[in-house]
Amino acid sequence: MTDDTKNQNNSYCLKPVPETEWVSGWKVAQVVFGIGITLPVFWLGANTTLSLGLPTALLLFFIVNSLFGCLTVLTALVGSRTHLSTYMILKFSFGRIGSRLINLIMAVTFLGFYAATVSIFGETVAIAFQDIFDINTPIWLHMIWGSVLMTVTSIYGFRAMDRLSLIAVPLLLLFMILVIGLALSQAGETVLAYQPQGGSISEMASALIGMMILTVVMMPDFSRFARSDRGAVQSIAGLVVGFPVVLIAGGIPAIVIGQLEVMDVMVALGLSVPAVFVLVFSTWTTNTANIYSTALTVRTVFTGLSTTAVHIICSTLATVLALKGFITLFLDFIILLSIVLPPVASIYVLDFFLIRKQNYKVELIPELPNFGWPAIIAWGSSVVVSFLTLEGVFTLTSLPIVDGLLVSLIGYYILVRKGGERSRARTLMTD
C-alpha cells in the first residue's frame, strides 16, 4: 500500500468513511469543542458582554446557538447519513465542476483561519518566554515550529485529532470553569451591577453567527465519522454547548477586570502560566482541524496530489501569509466570510432532505451535471443580497446573514422546481 493510499484511507476525502472508522458522537463532539476554544472566541465573548451586559449577552448567546444549533443538526445528519466529506456533498447541489468554486472558497477560508491562528500562537509563545523565562525570542520562530507541529498532527487525520482532543478538551474545560469561578469570587457583584457600553445587538448577533458559521457548514467533515443519527446529534454538543461556554469564559472575567484582551485578563487573575498552556494547546487543536479541512478541500479539486503533499503545501502557504502580517486583515476577512458561507449550508441541506430525498451515493456523482446552476445562482444572489443589506442599501430581517439564508433557500427551491418542470416538458416533447 502506498503512502498516498494510506493517507487517503485515513482522511477518506473522496469516498465514504467505512464502518470500521466510525466513532461515538461524543468523541466527535470533543473534537468540535476543542476547535472552538480559540482566542477569537474568547475575545468575542468579552466584547459582546462588555457591550451589552451579562444578561443581554447570555440571552443573545442562547438565541444564536439555538437558531444555528437547528441548522447544525441538519448539516451533521447529512454527514452521518452519507459518511461523505462536505466537499463531496457539495457536488450533488453545485455540480461536479461548480462545486470546485465553493471548495476553493472553503480552502481559502481555512487557510485564512490557519494563518491568523499561527500568528496568535507565535505571539502567545513569545510573550510566555519573555514573562516566564525572561527570554526574548522572535515571534516568527514560534510561528514556524508551531505550524510544523500542527501540520504533522493533521496528516494523521481524524484519529490524531481525536486523541489530541481526549487530552486537551477536559483540561481546557476545567480551565474555563476555573477562570469563571475566580472572576466571580473576586468581584461577583461587579458582574451584576455592570453598566453595558451600549453596543448594537444586531452587530453582536452578526459577529456571533459569523464566528460559528464555518463549523456549521463544515460539520459533515466531522459527523461523517459518527455511527448513527443519535451520534450526529450528540456531535453538535461541541458547538452548541461548547461555544457559549467559551464565550462566557471570555465575557465574565472581562467585566470583572475591565479589559478586553484575553492575556491581560488572565494576568490580572493570576493565571498567566496556565493561560499560556491553554492557549497554546487550544491553537494546536484548532489549527490541526483547519489544515485538515483545507487538505480535504484541495484534494477534491487537485486529485493528482498526494494527501501529505497537500497538507505541506497548504500549511506552508498559510504560514507565509501569517509571517507577512495577515492578522491585520483578519476582521475584514471574517466579515466577508459571514456573507459568503452561510448560504452554502442552507442549499446543500435543502438539496439533501427535500430535493434528492437523501439519495447521495458516490456512484451517482459521474451522472451529475458539471454545473448545478440553480445552486450557483441561488448562492450568488444570496451573497449579493447579504452584501447590500450589510451596507444598508435596504433591509429585510436586520441580519444580513439571515437575509442570505432566506434568499438561498427560497431561490434554490424555486429554481430547482422550475428546472424540473422544464426538464419534464422536454421529455414529453421528445416522446
C-alpha positions in Angstrom: 0.0 0.0 0.0 1.5 3.4 -1.0 1.8 6.3 1.4 -0.8 8.2 -0.7 -3.3 5.3 -0.4 -2.8 5.1 3.4 -3.3 8.8 3.8 -6.4 8.8 1.5 -7.8 5.9 3.5 -7.2 7.9 6.7 -9.0 11.1 5.5 -11.5 9.5 3.1 -11.8 12.8 1.3 -13.1 11.1 -1.9 -15.2 8.2 -0.6 -17.4 7.4 2.4 -15.9 6.7 5.8 -16.1 2.9 6.3 -17.9 1.4 9.3 -14.6 0.4 10.8 -13.7 4.0 11.3 -16.9 5.2 12.8 -16.8 6.5 16.4 -19.3 7.7 19.0 -20.9 11.1 18.7 -19.3 12.2 22.0 -15.8 11.7 20.5 -16.8 13.9 17.5 -18.2 16.5 20.0 -14.8 16.6 21.8 -13.0 17.3 18.6 -15.5 20.1 17.6 -15.3 21.6 21.1 -11.5 21.6 21.0 -11.7 23.5 17.7 -13.9 26.2 19.3 -11.6 27.1 22.1 -9.7 29.9 20.4 -8.6 33.4 21.2 -11.1 35.0 18.7 -14.0 33.3 20.5 -12.7 34.4 23.9 -12.3 37.9 22.5 -15.8 37.9 21.0 -17.3 36.8 24.3 -15.6 39.6 26.1 -16.5 42.2 23.5 -20.2 41.1 23.4 -20.5 41.1 27.2 -18.8 44.5 27.7 -21.0 46.0 25.0 -24.4 44.5 26.1 -24.0 43.5 29.7 -24.1 39.9 31.0 -27.9 39.3 31.0 -28.4 40.5 27.4 -25.2 38.8 26.2 -26.3 35.5 27.8 -29.7 35.8 26.1 -28.1 36.5 22.8 -25.7 33.5 23.2 -28.7 31.3 23.8 -30.7 32.6 20.9 -27.9 32.4 18.3 -26.9 29.0 19.4 -30.4 27.7 19.4 -31.1 29.1 15.9 -27.9 27.8 14.4 -28.0 24.7 16.5 -31.0 23.6 14.5 -29.1 24.1 11.2 -26.1 22.3 12.7 -28.3 19.3 13.5 -29.3 19.1 9.8 -25.7 19.5 8.5 -24.5 16.9 11.0 -27.2 14.5 9.8 -26.2 14.9 6.2 -22.7 13.9 7.2 -23.7 10.9 9.4 -26.1 9.5 6.8 -23.8 9.9 3.8 -20.4 9.5 5.6 -19.1 11.8 3.0 -17.0 14.9 3.4 -18.6 18.3 2.9 -16.7 18.8 -0.3 -18.1 15.6 -1.9 -21.6 16.5 -0.6 -21.4 19.8 -2.5 -21.1 18.1 -5.8 -24.7 17.0 -5.6 -26.1 20.5 -5.5 -23.4 22.6 -7.1 -22.3 20.2 -9.8 -19.1 18.3 -10.4 -17.2 21.4 -11.6 -19.3 24.1 -10.0 -18.6 22.6 -6.6 -14.9 23.3 -7.1 -15.6 27.0 -6.9 -17.2 26.6 -3.5 -14.4 24.2 -2.4 -11.7 26.7 -3.3 -13.6 29.4 -1.3 -13.6 26.9 1.6 -9.9 26.3 1.2 -9.1 30.0 1.2 -11.3 30.4 4.3 -9.5 27.7 6.2 -6.1 29.0 5.1 -7.1 32.4 6.4 -8.1 31.0 9.8 -4.9 28.9 9.9 -2.7 31.9 9.1 -4.5 34.0 11.8 -4.2 31.3 14.4 -0.5 30.7 13.6 0.1 34.4 14.2 -1.7 34.3 17.6 0.2 31.2 18.5 3.6 32.8 17.7 2.8 35.9 19.7 1.5 34.0 22.7 4.5 31.7 23.0 6.9 34.6 22.5 5.2 36.5 25.4 5.3 33.4 27.5 9.0 33.0 27.0 9.5 36.7 27.9 7.3 36.8 31.0 8.1 33.4 32.5 11.7 32.7 31.5 12.8 36.3 30.7 14.0 35.2 27.3 13.4 37.3 24.2 12.5 35.0 21.3 11.4 36.0 17.8 7.7 35.5 17.0 8.4 34.1 13.6 10.3 31.2 15.1 7.3 30.1 17.1 5.1 30.5 14.1 7.2 28.1 12.1 7.7 25.3 14.6 4.1 25.6 15.7 2.9 25.3 12.1 5.1 22.2 11.6 3.6 20.6 14.7 0.0 21.3 13.6 0.7 20.0 10.1 2.2 16.7 11.3 -0.9 16.1 13.5 -3.3 16.9 10.7 -1.6 14.5 8.3 -2.7 11.6 10.5 -6.3 12.7 10.1 -9.4 12.5 12.4 -7.9 9.8 14.6 -5.0 12.1 15.5 -7.4 14.9 16.3 -9.5 12.5 18.3 -6.5 11.5 20.5 -5.4 15.1 20.9 -8.9 16.2 21.9 -9.1 13.5 24.5 -6.2 15.1 26.3 -6.9 18.8 25.5 -10.6 19.2 25.9 -11.0 18.1 29.6 -8.1 20.3 30.6 -9.5 23.2 28.6 -12.9 22.8 30.1 -11.6 22.7 33.6 -9.5 25.8 33.0 -12.5 27.8 31.7 -14.5 26.8 34.8 -11.6 27.9 36.9 -11.5 31.3 35.1 -15.2 31.9 35.6 -15.0 30.8 39.2 -12.1 33.1 40.1 -13.7 36.1 38.4 -16.9 35.6 40.2 -15.2 35.1 43.6 -13.1 38.2 43.2 -16.0 40.5 42.2 -19.2 38.7 41.6 -21.2 41.8 42.5 -19.5 43.7 39.8 -20.8 41.4 37.1 -24.4 42.0 38.1 -24.0 45.8 38.6 -22.1 46.3 35.4 -23.5 49.0 33.1 -23.1 48.0 29.4 -21.3 50.2 26.9 -24.4 50.3 24.7 -23.4 48.3 21.7 -25.6 47.2 18.9 -27.4 43.9 19.5 -27.7 43.4 15.7 -24.0 43.8 15.2 -23.1 41.5 18.0 -25.5 38.8 16.8 -24.0 39.0 13.3 -20.5 38.7 14.8 -21.5 35.6 16.8 -23.1 34.0 13.8 -20.1 34.8 11.6 -17.8 33.2 14.1 -19.6 29.9 14.3 -21.0 29.5 10.8 -17.9 27.9 9.4 -18.2 25.0 11.8 -21.9 24.7 11.0 -21.2 24.5 7.2 -18.3 22.1 7.6 -20.0 19.8 10.2 -20.2 16.8 7.8 -16.4 16.6 7.8 -16.7 15.5 11.5 -20.1 14.0 11.8 -19.4 11.6 8.9 -17.4 9.6 11.5 -20.5 9.2 13.7 -22.1 5.8 14.0 -25.7 6.9 13.8 -28.2 9.8 13.8 -28.0 9.8 17.5 -24.3 10.2 17.3 -24.6 13.0 14.8 -26.9 14.9 17.2 -24.5 14.3 20.1 -21.6 15.6 18.0 -23.1 19.1 17.7 -22.8 19.5 21.5 -19.2 20.5 20.9 -20.5 23.6 19.1 -23.9 24.5 20.6 -22.8 23.8 24.2 -19.1 24.4 24.0 -19.3 27.6 22.0 -21.3 29.6 24.6 -19.2 28.2 27.5 -16.1 29.7 25.8 -18.0 33.0 25.2 -19.0 33.1 28.9 -15.4 32.3 30.0 -14.3 35.3 28.0 -17.2 37.6 29.0 -17.4 37.4 32.8 -13.7 37.9 33.5 -13.7 40.8 31.1 -16.4 42.6 33.1 -14.5 41.9 36.4 -11.1 43.1 35.2 -12.4 45.7 32.7 -10.1 44.5 30.0 -10.9 43.2 26.5 -7.6 41.4 25.8 -7.6 37.8 26.9 -4.0 37.7 28.2 -4.5 40.9 30.2 -7.5 39.3 31.9 -5.6 36.1 32.7 -2.6 38.0 34.1 -4.9 40.1 36.3 -6.5 36.8 37.6 -3.0 35.4 38.3 -3.4 32.7 35.6 -0.6 33.8 33.2 1.3 30.5 33.2 -1.8 28.1 32.8 -3.3 30.6 30.4 -0.3 30.3 28.1 -0.5 26.5 28.3 -4.2 26.5 27.5 -3.9 29.0 24.6 -1.0 27.0 23.1 -3.0 23.8 23.4 -6.2 25.3 22.0 -4.5 26.8 19.0 -2.8 23.5 18.3 -6.1 21.6 18.2 -7.9 24.3 16.2 -5.2 24.7 13.6 -4.9 20.9 13.2 -8.5 20.9 12.2 -8.1 24.0 10.0 -5.3 22.4 7.9 -7.1 19.0 7.9 -10.2 20.6 6.4 -8.1 22.6 3.9 -6.4 19.5 2.7 -9.8 17.7 2.3 -11.0 20.6 0.1 -7.9 20.9 -2.1 -7.8 17.1 -2.6 -11.2 17.2 -4.2 -10.1 19.9 -6.7 -6.5 18.7 -7.3 -6.9 14.9 -7.2 -3.5 14.3 -8.6 -1.7 15.5 -5.5 -1.0 13.2 -2.5 -2.6 14.0 0.8 0.7 14.5 2.5 1.8 16.9 -0.2 -1.4 18.9 0.0 -1.0 19.3 3.8 2.6 20.5 3.5 1.8 22.9 0.6 -1.2 24.5 2.3 0.4 24.9 5.7 3.5 26.4 4.1 1.3 28.9 2.2 -0.7 29.8 5.3 2.4 30.2 7.4 3.9 32.6 4.8 0.7 34.6 5.0 1.0 34.7 8.8 4.6 35.9 8.6 3.5 38.6 6.1 1.0 40.0 8.7 -2.3 38.5 7.6 -3.7 39.1 11.1 -4.1 42.8 10.3 -6.7 41.8 7.6 -8.5 39.2 9.7 -11.5 41.4 10.7 -12.3 42.2 7.0 -11.8 38.5 6.2 -14.4 37.5 8.8 -16.9 40.0 7.5 -16.5 38.7 4.0 -16.8 35.1 5.3 -20.1 35.8 7.1 -21.6 36.8 3.8 -20.3 34.1 1.5 -20.6 30.9 3.5 -24.0 30.6 5.3 -26.0 30.1 2.0 -23.8 27.1 1.2 -25.2 25.2 4.2 -28.8 26.0 3.5 -28.5 24.9 -0.1 -27.0 21.5 0.5 -29.3 20.8 3.4 -32.4 21.6 1.3 -31.0 19.6 -1.6 -30.3 16.5 0.6 -33.5 16.3 2.5 -36.1 17.7 0.1 -34.8 17.7 -3.5 -32.9 14.4 -3.6 -34.6 12.7 -0.7 -31.3 11.7 0.9 -30.1 9.8 -2.2 -26.4 10.8 -2.0 -24.5 7.9 -3.4 -20.9 8.2 -4.7 -21.7 6.1 -7.8 -24.2 8.8 -8.8 -21.6 11.5 -9.0 -20.4 10.8 -12.6 -24.1 11.3 -13.7 -24.3 14.8 -12.1 -24.1 17.9 -14.3 -20.9 19.9 -14.5 -22.6 22.9 -13.0 -25.6 23.0 -10.7 -26.9 26.3 -11.9 -29.8 26.6 -9.5 -27.4 26.3 -6.6 -24.9 28.6 -8.1 -27.5 31.3 -9.0 -29.2 31.0 -5.6 -25.8 31.2 -3.8 -24.7 34.2 -5.8 -28.0 36.0 -5.3 -27.8 35.5 -1.6 -24.3 36.9 -1.4 -25.4 40.0 -3.3 -28.4 40.5 -1.1 -26.4 40.0 2.1 -23.8 42.5 1.0 -26.5 45.1 0.1 -28.3 44.7 3.4 -25.0 44.8 5.3 -24.2 48.1 3.5 -27.7 49.5 4.4 -29.0 49.7 0.8 -32.2 48.1 2.0 -33.3 46.0 5.0 -35.0 42.6 5.2 -34.6 41.0 8.7 -31.9 43.4 10.0 -29.4 40.5 10.0 -27.5 40.1 6.6 -26.6 36.5 7.4 -30.2 35.6 7.9 -31.2 37.5 4.7 -28.7 35.4 2.8 -30.0 32.2 4.2 -33.6 33.0 3.3 -32.7 34.1 -0.2 -30.7 31.0 -0.8 -33.4 28.7 0.5 -36.3 30.2 -1.4 -34.3 30.9 -4.5 -32.8 27.4 -4.8 -36.2 25.7 -4.2 -37.9 27.8 -6.9 -35.1 27.4 -9.4 -35.0 23.6 -8.9 -38.7 23.2 -9.2 -38.8 25.4 -12.4 -35.9 23.5 -13.8 -37.6 20.2 -13.1 -40.8 21.3 -14.9 -38.8 22.4 -18.0 -37.0 19.0 -18.0 -40.2 17.1 -17.8 -41.7 19.3 -20.7 -38.6 18.5 -22.9 -39.0 14.8 -22.1 -42.7 14.8 -23.2 -41.9 16.7 -26.4 -39.2 14.1 -27.2 -41.5 11.3 -26.5 
